[in-house]
Amino acid sequence: MTDYQANMTLDEIAANDLEMTRDAVKNAKRYCFMTPRVALRFQGECVKVLLIRLGLPNFEKIPAKLLKKIQKEKQILVEHRSRYDKENLWRNGVYVYQRGELAGFISDVVVREEEYRLISLPNNPSSQAGKFCVITNVKTAA
């Protein structure tokens, strides 16, 4: 919990988080790939790019205990959510916060099934053809 959130009620924190999530989703793009392996690699790359932008270069080489300390100093919180149902499955994923603000969202890999059509997926005219999708607001080279 940040200093900002310390003076908020749980309802206020939830409303604030919902608003940040809406903004992240509004600015998100869908990237689709032919194999789950490539989609997972892209998902990992998004997390890496975001953490580097937030000041954690070479985080993969830092021992876990030290990494937690650095994250705390930089007020970075990485959270995985998996509470959304079938209709909003694409909202499950990694949420990264810095100083209580949502810095980025990277969805879990979502299988685009014709039967579901995942109508609620954010549209992106530049998304690649493929069945395995990642939705993110993290700007990458992809």
C-alpha positions as a LaTeX table, in Angstrom:
\begin{tabular}{lrrr}
\hline
Residue & $x$ (\AA) & $y$ (\AA) & $z$ (\AA) \\
\hline
Met1 & 0.00 & 0.00 & 0.00 \\
Thr2 & 1.33 & 3.41 & $-0.92$ \\
Asp3 & 1.22 & 6.54 & 1.22 \\
Tyr4 & $-1.46$ & 7.81 & $-1.14$ \\
Gln5 & $-3.61$ & 4.74 & $-0.50$ \\
Ala6 & $-3.03$ & 4.77 & 3.26 \\
Asn7 & $-5.72$ & 7.44 & 3.69 \\
Met8 & $-8.25$ & 5.77 & 1.40 \\
Thr9 & $-11.05$ & 3.36 & 2.21 \\
Leu10 & $-11.07$ & $-0.07$ & 0.58 \\
Asp11 & $-13.93$ & 1.07 & $-1.67$ \\
Glu12 & $-11.91$ & 4.12 & $-2.78$ \\
Ile13 & $-8.87$ & 1.95 & $-3.50$ \\
Ala14 & $-11.02$ & $-0.46$ & $-5.53$ \\
Ala15 & $-12.63$ & 2.39 & $-7.50$ \\
Asn16 & $-9.22$ & 3.94 & $-8.20$ \\
Asp17 & $-7.83$ & 0.60 & $-9.35$ \\
Leu18 & $-10.86$ & 0.03 & $-11.59$ \\
Glu19 & $-10.33$ & 3.42 & $-13.23$ \\
Met20 & $-6.62$ & 2.72 & $-13.82$ \\
Thr21 & $-7.50$ & $-0.69$ & $-15.27$ \\
Arg22 & $-10.05$ & 0.87 & $-17.63$ \\
Asp23 & $-7.40$ & 3.31 & $-18.88$ \\
Ala24 & $-4.89$ & 0.49 & $-19.37$ \\
Val25 & $-7.41$ & $-1.59$ & $-21.31$ \\
Lys26 & $-8.49$ & 1.40 & $-23.40$ \\
Asn27 & $-4.86$ & 1.87 & $-24.49$ \\
Ala28 & $-4.17$ & $-1.84$ & $-24.91$ \\
Lys29 & $-3.48$ & $-3.61$ & $-28.17$ \\
Arg30 & $-3.95$ & $-7.22$ & $-29.13$ \\
Tyr31 & $-1.02$ & $-9.20$ & $-30.49$ \\
Cys32 & $-1.78$ & $-12.65$ & $-31.88$ \\
Phe33 & 0.65 & $-15.43$ & $-32.72$ \\
Met34 & 0.53 & $-18.80$ & $-34.43$ \\
Thr35 & 1.91 & $-20.79$ & $-31.47$ \\
Pro36 & 1.52 & $-20.54$ & $-27.70$ \\
Arg37 & 5.31 & $-20.62$ & $-27.29$ \\
Val38 & 5.75 & $-17.42$ & $-29.33$ \\
Ala39 & 2.88 & $-15.76$ & $-27.44$ \\
Leu40 & 4.46 & $-16.68$ & $-24.09$ \\
Arg41 & 7.81 & $-15.33$ & $-25.26$ \\
Phe42 & 6.12 & $-12.06$ & $-26.25$ \\
Gln43 & 4.35 & $-11.90$ & $-22.88$ \\
Gly44 & 7.69 & $-12.30$ & $-21.11$ \\
Glu45 & 9.28 & $-9.65$ & $-23.32$ \\
Cys46 & 6.50 & $-7.19$ & $-22.39$ \\
Val47 & 7.12 & $-7.77$ & $-18.68$ \\
Lys48 & 10.87 & $-7.33$ & $-19.24$ \\
Val49 & 10.46 & $-4.08$ & $-21.23$ \\
Leu50 & 8.12 & $-2.65$ & $-18.59$ \\
Leu51 & 10.35 & $-3.51$ & $-15.62$ \\
Ile52 & 13.39 & $-2.03$ & $-17.37$ \\
Arg53 & 11.44 & 1.18 & $-18.03$ \\
Leu54 & 10.56 & 1.31 & $-14.34$ \\
Gly55 & 14.23 & 1.14 & $-13.36$ \\
Leu56 & 14.95 & $-2.57$ & $-12.97$ \\
Pro57 & 17.62 & $-3.34$ & $-15.60$ \\
Asn58 & 19.09 & $-6.85$ & $-15.44$ \\
Phe59 & 16.35 & $-7.85$ & $-12.97$ \\
Glu60 & 16.65 & $-11.45$ & $-14.18$ \\
Lys61 & 20.18 & $-11.65$ & $-12.75$ \\
Ile62 & 19.35 & $-10.13$ & $-9.35$ \\
Pro63 & 18.84 & $-12.61$ & $-6.48$ \\
Ala64 & 15.16 & $-12.79$ & $-5.44$ \\
Lys65 & 15.73 & $-11.37$ & $-1.96$ \\
Leu66 & 17.62 & $-8.35$ & $-3.32$ \\
Leu67 & 15.08 & $-7.89$ & $-6.10$ \\
Lys68 & 12.26 & $-7.65$ & $-3.54$ \\
Lys69 & 14.23 & $-4.98$ & $-1.68$ \\
Ile70 & 14.86 & $-2.98$ & $-4.86$ \\
Gln71 & 11.21 & $-3.30$ & $-5.88$ \\
Lys72 & 10.17 & $-1.98$ & $-2.48$ \\
Glu73 & 12.58 & 0.96 & $-2.75$ \\
Lys74 & 11.29 & 1.82 & $-6.23$ \\
Gln75 & 7.71 & 1.16 & $-5.08$ \\
Ile76 & 7.10 & $-1.43$ & $-7.79$ \\
Leu77 & 4.43 & $-4.07$ & $-7.26$ \\
Val78 & 3.97 & $-6.94$ & $-9.69$ \\
Glu79 & 0.65 & $-8.72$ & $-9.30$ \\
His80 & $-0.90$ & $-11.61$ & $-11.21$ \\
Arg81 & $-4.68$ & $-11.61$ & $-11.43$ \\
Ser82 & $-6.67$ & $-14.66$ & $-12.42$ \\
Arg83 & $-10.12$ & $-13.85$ & $-11.14$ \\
Tyr84 & $-11.92$ & $-13.04$ & $-14.39$ \\
Asp85 & $-14.38$ & $-15.44$ & $-15.99$ \\
Lys86 & $-14.71$ & $-16.76$ & $-19.54$ \\
Glu87 & $-16.20$ & $-13.55$ & $-21.00$ \\
Asn88 & $-13.34$ & $-11.42$ & $-19.64$ \\
Leu89 & $-10.62$ & $-14.05$ & $-19.63$ \\
Trp90 & $-8.25$ & $-11.66$ & $-21.40$ \\
Arg91 & $-8.21$ & $-9.42$ & $-18.29$ \\
Asn92 & $-6.30$ & $-12.11$ & $-16.38$ \\
Gly93 & $-2.60$ & $-11.43$ & $-16.37$ \\
Val94 & 0.22 & $-9.37$ & $-14.95$ \\
Tyr95 & $-0.52$ & $-5.94$ & $-13.51$ \\
Val96 & 2.53 & $-3.82$ & $-12.66$ \\
Tyr97 & 2.20 & $-0.81$ & $-10.38$ \\
Gln98 & 4.68 & 1.89 & $-9.45$ \\
Arg99 & 3.90 & 4.24 & $-6.57$ \\
Gly100 & 0.32 & 2.96 & $-6.53$ \\
Glu101 & $-0.32$ & 3.76 & $-10.19$ \\
Leu102 & $-0.86$ & 1.09 & $-12.81$ \\
Ala103 & 2.25 & 1.23 & $-15.00$ \\
Gly104 & 1.32 & $-1.64$ & $-17.28$ \\
Phe105 & $-0.90$ & $-4.60$ & $-17.99$ \\
Ile106 & 0.07 & $-7.78$ & $-19.83$ \\
Ser107 & $-2.64$ & $-10.41$ & $-20.27$ \\
Asp108 & $-2.15$ & $-14.11$ & $-19.95$ \\
Val109 & $-2.09$ & $-15.86$ & $-23.31$ \\
Val110 & $-5.68$ & $-16.13$ & $-24.53$ \\
Val111 & $-6.75$ & $-18.70$ & $-27.09$ \\
Arg112 & $-8.97$ & $-17.07$ & $-29.67$ \\
Glu113 & $-11.66$ & $-19.68$ & $-30.28$ \\
Glu114 & $-14.17$ & $-19.16$ & $-33.04$ \\
Glu115 & $-16.97$ & $-20.39$ & $-30.79$ \\
Tyr116 & $-16.29$ & $-17.63$ & $-28.23$ \\
Arg117 & $-14.97$ & $-15.05$ & $-30.68$ \\
Leu118 & $-13.84$ & $-13.16$ & $-27.56$ \\
Ile119 & $-15.91$ & $-10.20$ & $-28.64$ \\
Ser120 & $-14.71$ & $-8.18$ & $-25.67$ \\
Leu121 & $-11.04$ & $-8.35$ & $-26.76$ \\
Pro122 & $-9.72$ & $-4.88$ & $-27.52$ \\
Asn123 & $-9.56$ & $-4.42$ & $-31.26$ \\
Asn124 & $-6.30$ & $-3.61$ & $-32.94$ \\
Pro125 & $-6.14$ & $-3.25$ & $-36.69$ \\
Ser126 & $-2.43$ & $-4.10$ & $-36.70$ \\
Ser127 & $-2.76$ & $-7.34$ & $-34.73$ \\
Gln128 & $-1.21$ & $-10.34$ & $-36.40$ \\
Ala129 & $-3.13$ & $-13.36$ & $-37.55$ \\
Gly130 & $-3.01$ & $-16.19$ & $-35.08$ \\
Lys131 & $-4.93$ & $-18.02$ & $-32.44$ \\
Phe132 & $-2.81$ & $-17.20$ & $-29.36$ \\
Cys133 & $-3.22$ & $-13.61$ & $-28.20$ \\
Val134 & $-1.67$ & $-11.29$ & $-25.62$ \\
Ile135 & $-3.33$ & $-7.98$ & $-24.81$ \\
Thr136 & $-1.11$ & $-5.26$ & $-23.38$ \\
Asn137 & $-0.70$ & $-1.52$ & $-23.04$ \\
Val138 & 3.09 & $-1.93$ & $-22.90$ \\
Lys139 & 4.75 & $-0.41$ & $-25.95$ \\
Thr140 & 7.20 & $-2.89$ & $-27.49$ \\
Ala141 & 9.05 & $-3.28$ & $-30.74$ \\
Ala142 & 6.60 & $-6.00$ & $-31.90$ \\
\hline
\end{tabular}
